[in-house]
Amino acid sequence: MDSEFIRLPQVLYLTGLGKTSIYKLMNNNAFPIPASFGAKRIAWKRSDIQNWIKQRIKERDSGKAQLKIYHY
């Protein structure tokens, strides 16, 4: 289902990232932006997260990926 939405705990589980990393990547336009469903209610399209993960794997497999160490 393309319009299935997932909440932050599922995004954290699927990506292996922490909450702070997710929000910092979003601020750098390097992670999908969630949809707002009201006050303090946000969710990501599952397909957006899956595509983001697939892109990271594609970059890794093509040799274009570089180990990035983020300093916050």
TORNU-897459 format. One record per residue: residue number from 1; x negated, y, z negated of N, C-alpha, C in turn; residue in one letter. Coordinates in Angstrom, 3 decimals. Layout:
<sites>
<resi = NUM, n.x = X, n.y = Y, n.z = Z, ca.x = X, ca.y = Y, ca.z = Z, c.x = X, c.y = Y, c.z = Z, resn = A> $
...
</sites>
This chain:
<sites>
<resi = 1, n.x = -0.842, n.y = -1.174, n.z = 0.000, ca.x = 0.000, ca.y = 0.000, ca.z = 0.000, c.x = -0.892, c.y = 1.243, c.z = 0.000, resn = M> $
<resi = 2, n.x = -0.766, n.y = 2.063, n.z = 1.005, ca.x = -1.639, ca.y = 3.227, ca.z = 1.162, c.x = -1.328, c.y = 4.337, c.z = 0.175, resn = D> $
<resi = 3, n.x = -0.121, n.y = 4.382, n.z = -0.333, ca.x = 0.232, ca.y = 5.491, ca.z = -1.221, c.x = 0.194, c.y = 5.101, c.z = -2.696, resn = S> $
<resi = 4, n.x = -0.476, n.y = 4.014, n.z = -3.006, ca.x = -0.585, ca.y = 3.622, ca.z = -4.409, c.x = -1.568, c.y = 4.545, c.z = -5.113, resn = E> $
<resi = 5, n.x = -1.164, n.y = 5.031, n.z = -6.274, ca.x = -2.008, ca.y = 5.924, ca.z = -7.055, c.x = -2.517, c.y = 5.218, c.z = -8.304, resn = F> $
<resi = 6, n.x = -3.735, n.y = 5.587, n.z = -8.698, ca.x = -4.335, ca.y = 4.991, ca.z = -9.891, c.x = -4.815, c.y = 6.100, c.z = -10.809, resn = I> $
<resi = 7, n.x = -4.801, n.y = 5.811, n.z = -12.089, ca.x = -5.198, ca.y = 6.788, ca.z = -13.096, c.x = -6.693, c.y = 6.662, c.z = -13.394, resn = R> $
<resi = 8, n.x = -7.205, n.y = 7.590, n.z = -14.178, ca.x = -8.635, ca.y = 7.672, ca.z = -14.460, c.x = -9.242, c.y = 6.372, c.z = -14.992, resn = L> $
<resi = 9, n.x = -8.623, n.y = 5.677, n.z = -15.941, ca.x = -9.254, ca.y = 4.433, ca.z = -16.425, c.x = -9.533, c.y = 3.419, c.z = -15.303, resn = P> $
<resi = 10, n.x = -8.628, n.y = 3.340, n.z = -14.329, ca.x = -8.851, ca.y = 2.424, ca.z = -13.205, c.x = -9.961, c.y = 2.927, c.z = -12.292, resn = Q> $
<resi = 11, n.x = -10.030, n.y = 4.246, n.z = -12.098, ca.x = -11.097, ca.y = 4.826, ca.z = -11.276, c.x = -12.455, c.y = 4.553, c.z = -11.919, resn = V> $
<resi = 12, n.x = -12.527, n.y = 4.740, n.z = -13.232, ca.x = -13.776, ca.y = 4.466, ca.z = -13.946, c.x = -14.179, c.y = 3.007, c.z = -13.795, resn = L> $
<resi = 13, n.x = -13.216, n.y = 2.114, n.z = -13.922, ca.x = -13.498, ca.y = 0.684, ca.z = -13.804, c.x = -13.979, c.y = 0.330, c.z = -12.396, resn = Y> $
<resi = 14, n.x = -13.279, n.y = 0.815, n.z = -11.383, ca.x = -13.620, ca.y = 0.470, ca.z = -10.000, c.x = -14.971, c.y = 1.016, c.z = -9.566, resn = L> $
<resi = 15, n.x = -15.309, n.y = 2.218, n.z = -10.025, ca.x = -16.552, ca.y = 2.850, ca.z = -9.571, c.x = -17.747, c.y = 2.542, c.z = -10.460, resn = T> $
<resi = 16, n.x = -17.481, n.y = 2.207, n.z = -11.717, ca.x = -18.574, ca.y = 2.000, ca.z = -12.654, c.x = -19.159, c.y = 3.307, c.z = -13.163, resn = G> $
<resi = 17, n.x = -18.524, n.y = 4.413, n.z = -12.827, ca.x = -18.987, ca.y = 5.727, ca.z = -13.257, c.x = -18.290, c.y = 6.135, c.z = -14.546, resn = L> $
<resi = 18, n.x = -18.863, n.y = 7.125, n.z = -15.217, ca.x = -18.241, ca.y = 7.694, ca.z = -16.399, c.x = -17.393, c.y = 8.896, c.z = -16.022, resn = G> $
<resi = 19, n.x = -16.574, n.y = 9.315, n.z = -16.961, ca.x = -15.671, ca.y = 10.437, ca.z = -16.732, c.x = -16.427, c.y = 11.708, c.z = -16.346, resn = K> $
<resi = 20, n.x = -17.497, n.y = 12.013, n.z = -17.054, ca.x = -18.277, ca.y = 13.214, ca.z = -16.756, c.x = -18.857, c.y = 13.148, c.z = -15.351, resn = T> $
<resi = 21, n.x = -19.358, n.y = 11.995, n.z = -14.962, ca.x = -19.934, ca.y = 11.841, ca.z = -13.612, c.x = -18.876, c.y = 12.045, c.z = -12.535, resn = S> $
<resi = 22, n.x = -17.690, n.y = 11.504, n.z = -12.756, ca.x = -16.599, ca.y = 11.666, ca.z = -11.787, c.x = -16.304, c.y = 13.151, c.z = -11.579, resn = I> $
<resi = 23, n.x = -16.133, n.y = 13.881, n.z = -12.675, ca.x = -15.776, ca.y = 15.295, ca.z = -12.559, c.x = -16.912, c.y = 16.129, c.z = -11.983, resn = Y> $
<resi = 24, n.x = -18.134, n.y = 15.795, n.z = -12.276, ca.x = -19.262, ca.y = 16.524, ca.z = -11.682, c.x = -19.363, c.y = 16.251, c.z = -10.187, resn = K> $
<resi = 25, n.x = -19.132, n.y = 15.014, n.z = -9.784, ca.x = -19.122, ca.y = 14.702, ca.z = -8.355, c.x = -17.984, c.y = 15.439, c.z = -7.646, resn = L> $
<resi = 26, n.x = -16.826, n.y = 15.512, n.z = -8.274, ca.x = -15.705, ca.y = 16.246, ca.z = -7.681, c.x = -16.065, c.y = 17.724, c.z = -7.525, resn = M> $
<resi = 27, n.x = -16.719, n.y = 18.302, n.z = -8.523, ca.x = -17.123, ca.y = 19.710, ca.z = -8.445, c.x = -18.119, c.y = 19.956, c.z = -7.321, resn = N> $
<resi = 28, n.x = -18.865, n.y = 18.917, n.z = -6.938, ca.x = -19.833, ca.y = 19.019, ca.z = -5.838, c.x = -19.253, c.y = 18.518, c.z = -4.517, resn = N> $
<resi = 29, n.x = -17.940, n.y = 18.344, n.z = -4.466, ca.x = -17.252, ca.y = 17.839, ca.z = -3.261, c.x = -17.819, c.y = 16.506, c.z = -2.797, resn = N> $
<resi = 30, n.x = -18.207, n.y = 15.668, n.z = -3.750, ca.x = -18.804, ca.y = 14.372, ca.z = -3.422, c.x = -17.952, c.y = 13.213, c.z = -3.929, resn = A> $
<resi = 31, n.x = -16.713, n.y = 13.497, n.z = -4.308, ca.x = -15.815, ca.y = 12.459, ca.z = -4.804, c.x = -14.391, c.y = 12.901, c.z = -4.499, resn = F> $
<resi = 32, n.x = -13.507, n.y = 11.943, n.z = -4.213, ca.x = -12.116, ca.y = 12.300, ca.z = -3.892, c.x = -11.455, c.y = 13.113, c.z = -5.011, resn = P> $
<resi = 33, n.x = -10.624, n.y = 14.046, n.z = -4.586, ca.x = -9.889, ca.y = 14.903, ca.z = -5.514, c.x = -8.538, c.y = 14.233, c.z = -5.815, resn = I> $
<resi = 34, n.x = -8.143, n.y = 14.205, n.z = -7.079, ca.x = -6.870, ca.y = 13.578, ca.z = -7.425, c.x = -5.676, c.y = 14.464, c.z = -7.081, resn = P> $
<resi = 35, n.x = -4.511, n.y = 13.856, n.z = -7.070, ca.x = -3.260, ca.y = 14.593, ca.z = -6.893, c.x = -2.696, c.y = 14.903, c.z = -8.270, resn = A> $
<resi = 36, n.x = -2.037, n.y = 16.045, n.z = -8.379, ca.x = -1.434, ca.y = 16.451, ca.z = -9.643, c.x = 0.030, c.y = 16.037, c.z = -9.665, resn = S> $
<resi = 37, n.x = 0.439, n.y = 15.469, n.z = -10.774, ca.x = 1.820, ca.y = 15.041, ca.z = -10.943, c.x = 2.453, c.y = 15.735, c.z = -12.146, resn = F> $
<resi = 38, n.x = 1.996, n.y = 16.910, n.z = -12.461, ca.x = 2.533, ca.y = 17.658, ca.z = -13.590, c.x = 1.431, c.y = 17.998, c.z = -14.570, resn = G> $
<resi = 39, n.x = 1.834, n.y = 18.557, n.z = -15.681, ca.x = 0.877, ca.y = 18.976, ca.z = -16.701, c.x = 0.040, c.y = 17.796, c.z = -17.185, resn = A> $
<resi = 40, n.x = -1.256, n.y = 17.892, n.z = -16.953, ca.x = -2.222, ca.y = 16.878, ca.z = -17.394, c.x = -1.937, c.y = 15.482, c.z = -16.847, resn = K> $
<resi = 41, n.x = -1.275, n.y = 15.412, n.z = -15.719, ca.x = -0.993, ca.y = 14.129, ca.z = -15.073, c.x = -1.606, c.y = 14.127, c.z = -13.686, resn = R> $
<resi = 42, n.x = -2.724, n.y = 13.438, n.z = -13.548, ca.x = -3.375, ca.y = 13.335, ca.z = -12.241, c.x = -3.618, c.y = 11.870, c.z = -11.929, resn = I> $
<resi = 43, n.x = -3.744, n.y = 11.599, n.z = -10.638, ca.x = -4.035, ca.y = 10.236, ca.z = -10.188, c.x = -4.684, c.y = 10.323, c.z = -8.809, resn = A> $
<resi = 44, n.x = -5.476, n.y = 9.327, n.z = -8.498, ca.x = -6.159, ca.y = 9.241, ca.z = -7.215, c.x = -5.457, c.y = 8.213, c.z = -6.334, resn = W> $
<resi = 45, n.x = -5.493, n.y = 8.443, n.z = -5.036, ca.x = -5.015, ca.y = 7.405, ca.z = -4.122, c.x = -6.020, c.y = 6.261, c.z = -4.179, resn = K> $
<resi = 46, n.x = -5.513, n.y = 5.065, n.z = -4.379, ca.x = -6.398, ca.y = 3.893, ca.z = -4.437, c.x = -7.239, c.y = 3.798, c.z = -3.166, resn = R> $
<resi = 47, n.x = -6.638, n.y = 4.072, n.z = -2.022, ca.x = -7.369, ca.y = 3.972, ca.z = -0.750, c.x = -8.517, c.y = 4.981, c.z = -0.685, resn = S> $
<resi = 48, n.x = -8.345, n.y = 6.167, n.z = -1.266, ca.x = -9.440, ca.y = 7.155, ca.z = -1.277, c.x = -10.629, c.y = 6.636, c.z = -2.079, resn = D> $
<resi = 49, n.x = -10.348, n.y = 6.017, n.z = -3.212, ca.x = -11.421, ca.y = 5.475, ca.z = -4.053, c.x = -12.089, c.y = 4.297, c.z = -3.353, resn = I> $
<resi = 50, n.x = -11.296, n.y = 3.423, n.z = -2.751, ca.x = -11.859, ca.y = 2.281, ca.z = -2.036, c.x = -12.725, c.y = 2.740, c.z = -0.870, resn = Q> $
<resi = 51, n.x = -12.283, n.y = 3.768, n.z = -0.147, ca.x = -13.082, ca.y = 4.293, ca.z = 0.973, c.x = -14.378, c.y = 4.926, c.z = 0.474, resn = N> $
<resi = 52, n.x = -14.326, n.y = 5.620, n.z = -0.668, ca.x = -15.523, ca.y = 6.213, ca.z = -1.250, c.x = -16.536, c.y = 5.121, c.z = -1.591, resn = W> $
<resi = 53, n.x = -16.066, n.y = 4.040, n.z = -2.189, ca.x = -16.944, ca.y = 2.916, ca.z = -2.542, c.x = -17.527, c.y = 2.285, c.z = -1.276, resn = I> $
<resi = 54, n.x = -16.687, n.y = 2.061, n.z = -0.271, ca.x = -17.159, ca.y = 1.467, ca.z = 0.984, c.x = -18.221, c.y = 2.336, c.z = 1.641, resn = K> $
<resi = 55, n.x = -18.059, n.y = 3.648, n.z = 1.555, ca.x = -19.056, ca.y = 4.564, ca.z = 2.134, c.x = -20.384, c.y = 4.451, c.z = 1.408, resn = Q> $
<resi = 56, n.x = -20.367, n.y = 4.323, n.z = 0.084, ca.x = -21.616, ca.y = 4.150, ca.z = -0.676, c.x = -22.315, c.y = 2.863, c.z = -0.247, resn = R> $
<resi = 57, n.x = -21.550, n.y = 1.790, n.z = -0.055, ca.x = -22.125, ca.y = 0.511, ca.z = 0.374, c.x = -22.685, c.y = 0.634, c.z = 1.788, resn = I> $
<resi = 58, n.x = -21.950, n.y = 1.317, n.z = 2.662, ca.x = -22.409, ca.y = 1.509, ca.z = 4.042, c.x = -23.727, c.y = 2.288, c.z = 4.069, resn = K> $
<resi = 59, n.x = -23.818, n.y = 3.331, n.z = 3.256, ca.x = -25.060, ca.y = 4.104, ca.z = 3.174, c.x = -26.209, c.y = 3.246, c.z = 2.665, resn = E> $
<resi = 60, n.x = -25.932, n.y = 2.436, n.z = 1.667, ca.x = -26.959, ca.y = 1.548, ca.z = 1.121, c.x = -27.444, c.y = 0.577, c.z = 2.187, resn = R> $
<resi = 61, n.x = -26.499, n.y = -0.046, n.z = 2.895, ca.x = -26.850, ca.y = -1.067, ca.z = 3.877, c.x = -27.523, c.y = -0.502, c.z = 5.117, resn = D> $
<resi = 62, n.x = -27.266, n.y = 0.764, n.z = 5.426, ca.x = -27.883, ca.y = 1.367, ca.z = 6.610, c.x = -29.279, c.y = 1.909, c.z = 6.315, resn = S> $
<resi = 63, n.x = -29.657, n.y = 1.875, n.z = 5.052, ca.x = -30.964, ca.y = 2.394, ca.z = 4.678, c.x = -30.973, c.y = 3.894, c.z = 4.472, resn = G> $
<resi = 64, n.x = -29.821, n.y = 4.540, n.z = 4.594, ca.x = -29.734, ca.y = 5.984, ca.z = 4.425, c.x = -29.570, c.y = 6.389, c.z = 2.967, resn = K> $
<resi = 65, n.x = -29.210, n.y = 5.435, n.z = 2.152, ca.x = -28.981, ca.y = 5.756, ca.z = 0.745, c.x = -30.304, c.y = 6.013, c.z = 0.047, resn = A> $
<resi = 66, n.x = -30.292, n.y = 6.985, n.z = -0.800, ca.x = -31.450, ca.y = 7.276, ca.z = -1.619, c.x = -31.017, c.y = 7.188, c.z = -3.064, resn = Q> $
<resi = 67, n.x = -31.912, n.y = 6.731, n.z = -3.885, ca.x = -31.621, ca.y = 6.698, ca.z = -5.308, c.x = -31.540, c.y = 8.134, c.z = -5.788, resn = L> $
<resi = 68, n.x = -30.370, n.y = 8.499, n.z = -6.283, ca.x = -30.165, ca.y = 9.860, ca.z = -6.759, c.x = -30.093, c.y = 9.822, c.z = -8.270, resn = K> $
<resi = 69, n.x = -30.916, n.y = 10.621, n.z = -8.867, ca.x = -30.889, ca.y = 10.751, ca.z = -10.322, c.x = -30.307, c.y = 12.120, c.z = -10.607, resn = I> $
<resi = 70, n.x = -29.184, n.y = 12.113, n.z = -11.249, ca.x = -28.511, ca.y = 13.359, ca.z = -11.561, c.x = -28.928, c.y = 13.855, c.z = -12.925, resn = Y> $
<resi = 71, n.x = -29.272, n.y = 15.103, n.z = -12.985, ca.x = -29.613, ca.y = 15.743, ca.z = -14.248, c.x = -28.502, c.y = 16.730, c.z = -14.564, resn = H> $
<resi = 72, n.x = -27.803, n.y = 16.478, n.z = -15.626, ca.x = -26.669, ca.y = 17.331, ca.z = -15.978, c.x = -27.064, c.y = 18.272, c.z = -17.034, resn = Y> $
</sites>
